Amino acid sequence: MGKIICLMGKSSTGKDTIFKKLLENKELELRNIVPYTTRPIRSGEKNGVEYFFTDEEGYQKFCKEGKIIEARSYDTYHGKWRYFTADDGQIQENGPDCIMIGTLEAYIQLRAYFGEERLLPVLIQLDDGVRLQRALHRERGQAHPKYEEMCRRFLADSVDFSEDKIAEAGIQRRFENDNLERCLSEIGEYIRNC
């Protein structure tokens, strides 16, 4: 039975970079799980790569078909944005190990759906000051920067990834992304040994 590696952490901790590097690591042989979102696509993103971009109607269709594995919604400065994982054939019981980016809330829902033995949590951490600088740099590069939403996400992360919630989720191991190569090496070893 293939493991589902759930890569998570506050915004701008480097999850996307770590995710891509882990997928490129031929030794790990990981397959990507692409989640869905109703939020607008950012410049540089491609549909079916970072996310499958859909709308509220698409989300409701999955709901009616009973194909939502986990879902979260956020009331943003630009309206309600949904993020979800669907039972669309990407995750197979006897398939290879898979990796996805999620939140602590997503991890808990995935664990409830698939069972604890199938999920492997990978929590990425980084100094808040560095995260804020990265977020601002990324937002400035957008055609239409959404600074209010950037700030909302930054503040919401403090609640969503509180020490109490991390403990409640049973997360034992954390990975500090202050040195990318070291962080990747530690995560790779962790995945191989679990």
C-alpha positions as CSV (number, residue, x, y, z in Angstrom):
1,M,0.0,0.0,0.0
2,G,1.5,3.3,-1.1
3,K,2.1,6.0,1.5
4,I,0.6,9.5,1.1
5,I,3.2,12.1,2.1
6,C,1.4,15.3,3.2
7,L,3.9,18.3,2.9
8,M,2.6,21.2,5.0
9,G,3.6,24.4,6.7
10,K,2.8,28.0,6.9
11,S,2.7,30.1,3.8
12,S,6.1,31.0,2.2
13,T,8.0,28.3,4.1
14,G,9.3,26.9,0.8
15,K,6.8,24.0,0.4
16,D,6.5,24.4,-3.4
17,T,10.3,24.3,-3.9
18,I,10.7,21.3,-1.6
19,F,7.8,19.6,-3.2
20,K,9.3,20.0,-6.7
21,K,12.7,18.8,-5.5
22,L,11.3,15.7,-3.8
23,L,9.4,14.8,-7.0
24,E,12.6,15.2,-9.0
25,N,14.4,12.8,-6.6
26,K,14.4,9.6,-8.6
27,E,15.5,7.6,-5.6
28,L,12.2,8.4,-3.8
29,E,9.9,7.5,-6.8
30,L,7.1,9.8,-5.7
31,R,4.0,10.5,-7.7
32,N,2.2,13.9,-7.4
33,I,-1.3,14.4,-6.1
34,V,-2.7,17.6,-7.6
35,P,-5.4,19.2,-5.4
36,Y,-8.2,21.5,-6.6
37,T,-8.9,25.1,-5.8
38,T,-11.5,27.7,-6.7
39,R,-9.0,30.6,-6.2
40,P,-7.8,32.5,-9.2
41,I,-4.7,31.2,-11.0
42,R,-1.5,33.1,-10.2
43,S,1.0,34.2,-12.9
44,G,3.4,31.3,-13.5
45,E,1.0,28.6,-12.4
46,K,-0.4,26.0,-14.8
47,N,-3.7,24.2,-14.5
48,G,-3.1,20.6,-13.5
49,V,0.4,21.3,-12.1
50,E,0.1,23.2,-8.9
51,Y,-3.7,22.8,-8.7
52,F,-6.7,21.9,-10.9
53,F,-8.4,25.3,-11.1
54,T,-12.2,25.1,-10.9
55,D,-15.1,27.2,-9.8
56,E,-17.9,26.8,-7.2
57,E,-20.0,24.9,-9.7
58,G,-17.1,22.4,-10.2
59,Y,-16.7,22.0,-6.4
60,Q,-20.4,21.4,-5.9
61,K,-20.4,18.8,-8.7
62,F,-17.7,16.8,-6.8
63,C,-19.8,17.2,-3.6
64,K,-22.9,15.8,-5.3
65,E,-20.9,12.9,-6.6
66,G,-19.5,12.1,-3.1
67,K,-16.0,12.5,-4.4
68,I,-14.6,15.0,-1.9
69,I,-11.9,13.4,0.3
70,E,-11.0,16.6,2.2
71,A,-12.0,20.2,1.8
72,R,-11.3,23.6,3.3
73,S,-12.7,27.1,2.5
74,Y,-11.4,30.5,3.3
75,D,-13.2,33.8,3.4
76,T,-10.6,35.9,1.7
77,Y,-10.6,39.6,0.8
78,H,-11.6,38.4,-2.7
79,G,-14.4,36.1,-1.8
80,K,-14.6,32.5,-0.7
81,W,-11.8,30.3,-2.0
82,R,-12.0,26.5,-1.6
83,Y,-9.2,24.0,-1.6
84,F,-9.9,20.3,-1.8
85,T,-8.7,16.8,-2.7
86,A,-11.0,14.7,-4.8
87,D,-11.4,11.0,-5.4
88,D,-10.5,11.4,-9.1
89,G,-8.3,8.3,-9.5
90,Q,-5.0,10.0,-8.5
91,I,-4.7,8.1,-5.2
92,Q,-4.8,4.3,-5.6
93,E,-4.8,1.9,-2.8
94,N,-2.0,-0.3,-4.2
95,G,-0.3,2.5,-6.1
96,P,3.1,4.1,-5.6
97,D,4.0,6.5,-2.8
98,C,2.4,9.9,-3.4
99,I,3.1,13.4,-2.3
100,M,0.9,16.5,-2.0
101,I,1.0,19.9,-0.4
102,G,-1.7,20.5,2.2
103,T,-2.5,22.1,5.5
104,L,-2.7,20.7,9.0
105,E,-6.5,20.6,8.6
106,A,-6.1,18.7,5.2
107,Y,-3.7,16.2,6.8
108,I,-6.2,15.4,9.6
109,Q,-9.0,14.9,7.1
110,L,-6.8,12.7,4.9
111,R,-5.7,10.7,7.9
112,A,-9.4,10.1,8.9
113,Y,-10.2,9.1,5.3
114,F,-7.2,6.8,4.5
115,G,-6.0,5.8,8.0
116,E,-3.0,6.8,10.0
117,E,-0.8,4.0,8.7
118,R,-1.1,5.4,5.1
119,L,-0.3,9.1,5.9
120,L,3.2,10.5,6.5
121,P,3.2,14.1,7.7
122,V,6.1,16.4,6.7
123,L,5.8,19.8,8.5
124,I,8.1,22.5,7.1
125,Q,9.0,25.5,9.3
126,L,10.8,28.8,8.8
127,D,11.4,32.0,10.7
128,D,8.3,34.3,10.4
129,G,10.4,37.3,9.3
130,V,11.9,35.3,6.4
131,R,8.4,34.0,5.5
132,L,7.0,37.5,5.4
133,Q,9.8,38.8,3.1
134,R,9.3,35.8,0.7
135,A,5.5,36.4,0.6
136,L,6.0,40.1,-0.1
137,H,8.5,39.4,-2.9
138,R,6.2,36.8,-4.5
139,E,3.1,39.1,-4.3
140,R,5.0,42.0,-5.9
141,G,5.7,39.8,-8.9
142,Q,2.0,39.2,-9.6
143,A,0.2,41.2,-12.3
144,H,-2.4,42.2,-9.7
145,P,-0.9,41.9,-6.2
146,K,-3.3,40.9,-3.4
147,Y,-1.5,42.4,-0.4
148,E,-4.6,42.2,1.8
149,E,-4.9,38.5,1.2
150,M,-1.2,38.0,1.8
151,C,-1.5,39.6,5.2
152,R,-4.7,37.6,6.0
153,R,-3.0,34.4,5.2
154,F,0.1,35.3,7.2
155,L,-2.0,36.0,10.3
156,A,-4.3,33.0,9.8
157,D,-1.2,30.7,9.7
158,S,-0.5,31.5,13.3
159,V,-3.9,30.1,14.3
160,D,-3.9,27.2,11.8
161,F,-0.4,26.0,12.8
162,S,-0.6,26.8,16.5
163,E,1.4,24.5,18.8
164,D,-1.8,23.1,20.2
165,K,-3.1,22.2,16.8
166,I,0.2,20.6,15.8
167,A,0.2,18.6,19.0
168,E,-3.5,17.5,18.5
169,A,-2.6,16.3,15.0
170,G,0.2,14.1,16.5
171,I,2.9,15.7,14.5
172,Q,6.2,14.5,16.0
173,R,8.8,15.5,13.4
174,R,9.4,19.0,11.9
175,F,11.9,20.2,9.3
176,E,13.5,23.6,9.4
177,N,13.9,25.1,5.9
178,D,16.7,27.6,6.8
179,N,19.1,25.5,4.5
180,L,17.3,23.9,1.5
181,E,19.9,21.2,0.8
182,R,20.0,20.1,4.4
183,C,16.2,20.2,4.7
184,L,15.8,18.1,1.6
185,S,18.3,15.6,2.8
186,E,16.5,15.2,6.2
187,I,13.1,14.9,4.5
188,G,14.4,12.3,2.0
189,E,15.9,10.2,4.8
190,Y,12.6,10.5,6.8
191,I,10.5,9.3,3.8
192,R,12.9,6.4,3.0
193,N,12.9,5.2,6.7
194,C,9.1,5.3,7.2
